[in-house]
Amino acid sequence: MRTVDLRSDTVTRPSAKMREAMYKAEVGDDVYGEDPTVNKLEEIAAHAVGKEAGLFVCSGTMGNLLALLAHCGRGDEVIVGSESHIVVHEQGGVAALGSIHPRMVPTQPDGTMRLDEVRESINPDDIHAARTKLLCLENTWHGIPVGLDYMTEACELAHANELKVHLDGARIFNAACALGVSAGTVAADCDTVQFCFSKGLAAPMGSALCGDKDFIKYARRLRKMVGGGMRQVGIIAAAGIVALETMVERLAEDHANARILADGLSNMDGLTVFSEAVHTNMVFLKVNRPGCTNSDLLQRMAERGVIGGEEGKHGIRLVTHYGITEDDVKEALLQIQNSLAEIGERAVAVSNPT
């Protein structure tokens, strides 16, 4: 049976060019700074987001953790969105491992935080209060690109209050594509930024943490402390180089396919599709048919070869990515329609037993 996996853009497979580059990669011991392929990747990654230096890390979660550990000390406070990835999906690592207090500001439907609420959350210089040291932003958030004006205003507010700004830019290249600018422009006013190679860029693993040279020097030390020191990892870094060289421009294809998917789903009875929020590669929807849940639909879809994910109050999440073609999207639409029809038929049978 044909399978269309739309759970996440993390399910991608490395391209043939990536596999070839991995096979041929020149390697060394990266903990000693002697892996030439990693060194090259870190340089390219930093340049891509407009920063002085970069650090190759295992994952986006590790990149964010290292950033907060480097910016904040024990007992310091970070201002962060209540529905940010750092708060919701990283197991509270900043508190558990860094003894850093998260000051949560409500995340708005567009992925921003109200700047007046951010301002009010900055503690005064008072011995009774934790020292506010950092503001964390996220772009994209649930597939929504955060606008450049907001990024600038948020960073100006933070810097005026002597705070640093870290950007969780796991999908920053999707944001840049949607906004029609470079990733460096998106991150321009932020002090540090983390982005993932293993999502839309389709590399098998890894992320980059970027900032100025002194910051990255310290973050590299912290990486070793948390067990992130890697050895002949140029084998993996080689795929990241190819990802930056070949996968950035093609993100527009994923965005176009997500729009086709959203438009097709919007024409189906029994679904509420949040099509106005589709700017990049994510589509969110909910089942609005009595007696049918999101989980019911996901189960029927999976039986027909279409795999989606459930995102709590956000409903069902479908993500387009490298390896998903327009034909795959059309197949997914057909099978989702068939799944809805099957659910409807079973509901009628239950309500009208023979």
N, C-alpha and C positions, 0 to 999 in steps of 0.2 A: 504494500500500500504506500502511495506517495505521502510523505510527511512534510508539512510546512510548519517549522518551529518558529513561533513568534513570541516566545517567552521573554527573550531579551537579546540585545545585540552582543551579549557575552557568549552566545552559543556559536559564533562564527568559527570557521575553520581557516587556518592560514593559507594564503594563496600559494600558487606554485613558485612565484618569485621569492616569497618568504622562505619556503622550504629549501630552495636552492641556496639562498643567502645563509640560512642556518647551517646547512651542510658545509659550506665553504668558509664559515666565519673564522677569522683569526682570533685567538683567545689568549688570555693570561689570567693572573689572579687579581680579581677586581678589588679585593680587600686591600691589596697593596697598591691599587691604582694602576695595575699593569695590564688590564684587558683593553686592547686598543679599540675593539668594537664597541664596548661600553662607553669608553671615553668619547668616541665619535658620536654615539647616540646622545649622550648627555649634552654635548655641544650643540647638536642639531635641535634637540628638544628645547633648550634654553632660548636659542635664537627664534624658534617658532612662536614662542609666547613673549618675546621681547625682554628676556631677563639675562643677567650676566652668566649664570651658571645653573647646571642641572644635576640631579641625582636620580639614578635609576633605582627604583624600589619594587618590591614584590607586587604591591597592589595599591589601589586608591585609598583603601582604609589605612594602610601603613603610611602612605604619603601624607594624609591628613593628620594622623597621629604625630608623626615626626614634626610637622609644621607647628602644631600646637605645643608640643614639648619644647620646641626651640624658641617659640615666641613667649611662652608663659612659664612661670615657676610654680612650685607647689603653693596652693592656696590662692593663686591669681584667678581672675575671672575672664571668660570669653563670652561675648555676645553672639548668639547664634539663633537661627530660625527654629521655631518649635517643630517644624516638619522637615527640617533639613536632613540630609543623609547622615551627617555626623551625629545628630541626636537620635534618629530613628533606626538606623541600620548599621551602626558601628559598635553595638554592645556597650555603650557608655565607656568606651576605652579611655577617653580623655580624663574622666574622673577616676576610673579604676586604676589606670596605669600612670597617669600624670598628676593626680590630685588637683586637677584644674576644675574650677566650678563653672558649669555652663549656665549663663543667664539667658533664658529662652524668651525670645520675642515672637509673638504670633506670626506665622508665615501666611502671607496673603495669597489669594488665588492665582496671582501671577508670579509667585515665587519670591517676591520681595518681602521686606519688613518695612513697616511704616517708620520713616526716619525720625518723626517726633518721638516714637516709642523707643527707638534706638538711643536717641539723645537722652531720654529720661532714664535709660538703663545704665548709663555711664556713672559709676559711683564717684562721689567726691573723694578728696584726699582726707579720709577719716579712718582712724584706727579701728573703728567698729565694722568697717566694710572691706570686702575683698577688693584688691586692686584690679580695676578693669584694664586689661592690657591689649585685647585683640577683638576685632570684628571679623566674623566669618561670613562670607557670601557664597552663593552657589549659582552656577550658570553652566548648563541648563538646569532647570528644576522640573522634574516630571515631564521632560521634553519641551518645556517652555523657555525660550531664550529671554533672558532679562535684559532690558534695554540699556543702551550705552549711557543715556543721561542719568539713569538711576545709578549705574555703576560709578559714574563720576561723582555724583552728589553724595553717595554713601561713603566713598573713600575720602572725599573732602571733609565730611563730618568727622570721620574717624581720625584723620590726621590732624585736624584742628584741635582735637582733644587728646593728642599724643598717643593714639592707638595705632597699632599696625593692622593691616588688612590681609587676610588669607582668603584666597578664592578656591573653593572646591570646584574645579573645572573639569570634572571627570569626562564630560562631553563638550568641552569648550569648542571643539572644532565644529560640532553640530550647531552650537550657538553662533559661531562666526559665519557659517554658511547661511543660516537663516537671516542673520542681520546684514549680510553682504559686506563683511569686513574681515580683517585678518584676526587670528586668535590673539596676536599681540595687541591689537586694538582693544579687544574685549578685556584683556588683563592689564592694560596699560597703567591704571592707577592703583593696582593692587601690589602689595609688597611681595607676596609669594603666591604661587599657584601650583596646584596639582592637577595633572590630567592623566587619563588612562589610555594605554595602547590596546587594551583587550576588549574594548567595546566597539564603537563604530569603526575604529581603525583596523579591527580584525586581526590584530596580533594575538598570539596564544596566551601571553601573560604580561604583566608589568605596568608600571606607571612612572611618571616623572614628577619630581618635586623641583620647582625652579624658583630662584630668587637671586639676591646678590651673592658675591663670592664668600663673604664672611658667614652669611646665613647657611649656605650650602656646606661649608666646611664643618660647621657645628652640627648640622643635620646628618652629615655623613658619620660623625662620631655617635650620634644618637641611634642611627640605623644599626650600627654594630651592637649597641647596648640592647636593643629589642630583638636581636637575633636575625636581623636582615642583611648581614654581611654575606655576600655571595662570591663564589670563586670564578670558575671559567664560564661566566654567564653571558659572554659574548654570543654564544649559541642562540640565546633568547633575544639579546639586544639587536642582533642582526635583523630579526623580524620587525622590531620596532622601527629601525631605520627605513626598511621598505614600506612600512605602514605610513610613515610621515611623507615618503616620496610618492606613494601611489594611491593612498586611500583617502586623502583629505578632500580632493575635488569630487570624488565619486559619491560623497555623502549626499549630494543633491539628488542622486537617484533614490536613496532611501527615503528622503523627504517627499519626493514625488510619489513613490509607492505608498507611503503612509496616507497621503491625500486621497489617492485612488481608493485605498482601503476604507478610509473614513467616509468618503462620499457613498461608496457602495453600501456600507453598513447603515448609513442614515436613511436609506430607502427601505429598510426592513422593518416590518411591524414587530413590536415586542422589544425593541431596543431603544435606549437613550444613548446617543453618541455625542460626546463632547467635542464636536468637530471644530468649534471655534478655537479650541486649545491645541489643534494640530498644526504646529509650526515646524517640527523637525521629524523625528522618526517614531514617535509614540502616539498611539490611539487609545483612548480610554472610553469605556462604555459600560452600561449597566442594563441588566434585564429588567423590563418593567411589565412583565407578564405575570398575572396572579398565579400563585402556586409554583412558580419557577424561580430558582435562585441563580446567581452568577455561577456558583459551583456546578449546578445542574447543566448549564450550557457548556461550561468548560469540559465537563465529562463527556457530553455528547460530541463536542468538537474533537476531542482527543480520539474518540472511537472512530472518527472519520478522518483522522490523520492531521488535524490542525491543533497545534498546541499553543495555548495562551497562558497567561499568568494572572493571578488575583492579587490586587493591591489594596486590600482593606477597603476603606471608605471611598477610595478612588475607583473601585470597581474592577473590571477586567482590563488588563493592559496587553496590548498587542504591539510588538516592536518590529519594524522592518530593519534589514541589515544586509551586509555583504552575503551573497549567496541566496537571497530572496529576490526573485525576479518579478516582473509585472505579471507574468503567467502564474507564478506562485500565489500572488495576491488574488488573482481572479479565481484560482482554485480554492483558496481559503474562503472567499466570499460565497462561492457555490456551496461549500460544505457547511458553512455557518448557517446559510439559508436552509439547507436540508436538516440541520440539527434543530433549528427553530421549528420547522414543520413537524419533525418527529415529536418534539416536546408537546406541540399543540395537539397532535393526534392522540398522544397518551393522556393528555389532560381531558380531552373529550371522552375518551374511553372510560376514564375513572369516574367522571361526572355522570355518564350515562351507561351504567353497567347493564349487560344483557340479562 
